[in-house]
Amino acid sequence: MELSDDQQRGFRENGFLIFPNLFGEAETEALRADLGRMRDIESDHVVRERTGGLRTVFRVHENDGPTQSEPFHALSRSPRLLKPATQVLGDDDVYIYHSKVNTKVAIEGTVWLWHQDYGYWYWDGVPTSNMVTSMVLLDEATELNGCLYIVPGSHELGRLEPYADEETTSYKQWTIERERLVKVLKESPAPVPIVGGPGTAVVFHANVLHASGHNLSPRDRWQVYFVYNPVANKPTEVVNPRPDYVRSVNFEPIRPMDDGAILAHAATSA
């Protein structure tokens, strides 16, 4: 899938692009089924809410490890995600820096505070914010069930100094100091809710300010994220680096797989 000049200009100006129904129903059903297989895995790759509900499954893009997944491995290398990522990054040699599935379970799925992803990755030693996240909705996302919100153009602010919030949820989050955050939100365009049916995708810059609310609905909200980083932008060495399942050290450039690979690999892994 090739981005048009208008789409590339839109990404530069707003920091994100939305692609409705980029993946089909059979593909999203296959991905959900494989995630269902992983929900009972006991590993530090799997994070749960305080109530015990599933919150996040890390490192789903590889075909080894406790959360290995052939369908998600194929999804991460789909031309429908990989080509736009390489276009906006301006580099064909990219690797997957990070992947996860966030699963906001019905009623108890909690918030993700306002943050920039590069706020995390800067501390991992990544030299620049020239990174992009591709998110795919695995079921319908609505404002009621805690969809993602993005502040258009906020990537132009550069990196905002974050701090670690260890109180709001069961998982430590980096967020922006309240007074600075209020000022930014007042001076920026209104946040855009990323809503849509299964298979809808969004691509966004590492410095885009984003957040999501509590799932108040009776239905789960599942979304998968793949972070693409140019090999030339791989992290430098840092003291006490985070583990591989949140900061990959597999710097081998990835190449697109056949566009039918998601369903093909779902069939072989069943």
Secondary structure, DSSP 8 states (H G I E B T S, - for coil): ----HHHHHHHHHHSEEEETT-S-HHHHHHHHHHHHHHTT--STTEEE-TTS-EEEEE--SSSSSTT--HHHHHHHT-HHHHHHHHHHHT-S-EEEEEEEEEEE-TTT---EEEE-HHHHHGGGT---S--EEEEEESS-B-TTTT-EEE-TTGGGG----EEEE-SSSSS-EEEE-HHHHHHHHHHS---EEE-BSTT-EEEEETT--EEE----SSS-EEEEEEEEEEGGG-----SS---TTTS-----------TTHHHHHHHHH-
